[in-house]
Amino acid sequence: MFIVRAFVKLRRVLSSQVEILHRLEELEDRVGGHDDTLKTLVVAIRRLMLPPADPRPPIGFTAAENTTRAF
């Protein structure tokens, strides 16, 4: 009788592990796709945080100082 109970308990433990494994696989499938998206977002945010490579000249006309007119 004890052997039967031991096998029943063993079967329950194994079935619970299979269920946990199945749920982990589902979770991995669901979250696995998000990893690439999050990596892309982090890279884009880091690029936006970098200063521009070459500063642009100001827009508009500026007069040079200390210029003399020869008429």
MODELLER restraints for C-alpha pairs under 7 A, 6 or more apart:
rsr = mdl.restraints
at = mdl.atoms
